[in-house]
Amino acid sequence: MSRQINQPINQVRLTNVATVRMNRGGKRFEIACYRNKVVNYRQGLETDLSEVLQTDRIFTNVSKGEFAKTSDLEQVFHTHNEQEIAQLILEKGDLQVSDLERSQQIENTLREVATWVANNCVSRESQRPFTVPQIRHAMKQAEFAPHPSRSVKRQYLDCYKLLQEKDILPIERAKMKLLLVYPVSQEAFILNQLDKLQIVPMEETAKD
């Protein structure tokens, strides 16, 4: 005799899911998101909720597939619009990650920040770039702590300032070369503006 086991209608099973949790009003609420999309959304790299959420339903427990009650949503959030609630949880909730995932995220962020610093900065003594391992070692000495939701560019700037403050490396931002095209009649004005900005012309080619 065979027996069929039915899954309760208030449950759903999701795979490859990242959970964002918010505790409010003495109750737990969770949303199910695609991995790597939560950080992209919080950094402003992703704006489409449908690309972040696996479903716009609100859960009390994602891993068990248990949905939140509409009455609880109304009581705590004063609305039953689950998409609005999901957006609030996504923006202000806590991303649940394992210790291994957290370590991998930290390592990836440190590597990306170090690469940005190496690509955009040089030694103020030799004007030569530093290697990524040199930057990583200096970051460790300076006790640079990566932030899980800030953009890599923002953290690169924070790291550069920290390395300068701690004076661990003789570091400065690499100078950029700009090509300016202007009429000869404006040359005096342009050179005056460059002088105010402490920009030194490297080569001038005059054309009528």
N, C-alpha and C positions, 0 to 999 in steps of 0.2 A: 504494500500500500504506500503510495507516494503522497507527500504532503508539501503543499506550496506555502512558502513563507512570504508574506507581503510586507513591504516597507511602509511604515506609517506615512500618511499623506502630509504630515507636518514636518517631514524630514527629507533631506536631499544630500546625496554624497557628491563631494567635489574632489578633484585630484589636482596635483601640482598647484596648490593654493598657498597664498600668503595671507595671514589673518591680521586684521587691524582691530584692536579692542578698545572699548571705552566703558568705564564704570561710572554710572551716574544714577542718582536716586536709589542707591542700594542695589542696583541691578546691573548685569553685565550684558553688553551689546557688542556684536562682532559683525564684520563684513568680510567677504571673501574676495581677494584681489589676485591678479596675475603677478607672478614673481617679477621683480625688477621694475614693475610699473609704479609702485607706490612712491619710491624715491624720485623717479622721473616726474611724477605729478607734483610732488612737494617742491621740486626744484624749478617747476615751471616749464619743463621740457615736454610734458604731456598735459593737454587740457581737456581731452575727450574722456569723460567718465566711463563711457562704454569700452574704452581701450584699457581701463584700469580694473573695473569691477567684473568679476566672473558672473555675478548676478546682483541686481540692486535690492534683493531681499535682505532683511536684517535678521541676524541670528542671535541666539543666546549662546550657542556653541557650534562653531563652524565644523569642527572635527567630527561631531556627532550628527551634524546636519539638522539641528533643532532651530526652528524659526522663533523669533520673538513674537509675543502676542500683540495684537493691534492695541488692546487696552493699555498695555505697558508703554507702548510708543507714545500714545496720546498723553498718558500721565507724566512721562518723563520729558518728552520733547515738544509736547503741546501740538503735535501734528501726527498724522498717520502717513504722510507722504514719504515713502521709504527712500526715494532718490535723494530728497533733501537731507534726510537723516544720514544716509550713506555718505554724502559729501561732507557733512559735519564730522562724522567719525573718521573719514579719510584724512581730513585736514588736521584734526586735533587728537585723534586716538593714538594708541601705542602699537607700533608694528611688532608683531610677535615673531621672533626669529630664534633659531637654535644657536647654541654656543659656536658650533662649527660654521654656520652661516654668518654669524656676527664676526668671527675671526676672518673669514674670507672677504667680507665687505670692507673691514678695516684694512686688510692687506691690499686689496684692489685700490682703495682710495689713496693710501700712502704711495703706492706705485704711480698712480696717475698724477698726484700732486708733485711728486719728485720729478717726474718727466716734464711737467709744465715748467717747473723752476729751472731745470737743466736746459730747456729749449729757449727760455726767455731771459736768462741771467748769465752774467759772466763775472770773472774775477776782476775787481777794480785795479789789481796790480798788473796782471798780464793781459787782460782783455780777452782771455780765452774762456770757453765754456767749461763748466764743471760736468763730471760724469754723473749719471743717475746714482750709482753706488756712493759717490762722495756726498751727494745731496741727502740720500737716505741716512747716512751715518750722521750728518750734521743735524738732520731732523730729530734723530733719536737723542742726540746730546742736548738739543734745545727743548726736548720733551714736547714736541708738537703733537697735539691730539686731534685726529680727524673728526669731523662732524658728519653724522650719517645722512643728513638731509640738505646740507649746503652744497652748492655747485662746486665743481672742481676749480673753476676759475676763481671763485671767491676764496676758496681755501688756499689756492696758490698765492694769492695776495697776502693772506694772513700769515702763511708760512714764510714768505719773503720778508715781511716786516719783523717776524719773530727772529729769523736768522740774523737780520741786521741789528736788532736790539741786543741779542746775546753775543754778537760779534764773534760767532764761531767760524765763519768764513768771511773773507774779504769780498763780499758779494755786492753786486749792483745790477740793475736792470740793463739789458743790452740796448745799445743805441740803435735807433731805426733810421734808415735812409729814406728820405722823401723826395719825390720828384715834383717840383712846382713849375707850372707853365703859366706865364703871365706876360702881358704886353710890356714893351720896353718903357712906355710912359708911366707904368706903375712900379718901376724898379725901386725907386727911392722909398716909396711907401712900404713895399714888401720887405726890403732889407731892414727897415726900421722896426717893423713888427717882429721879424725874426730875432733881431737884437734884443728886444724886450723879453722874448721868450727864451733867451739864451741859446738859440739855435744857430750853429755856425755853418754857413754855406761851404760846401766842399768843392763845388765846381760851378762856374757860371758860363753859360753859353748864350750870348746875346744874338737875337735875330730881329730884323726889322719887320 
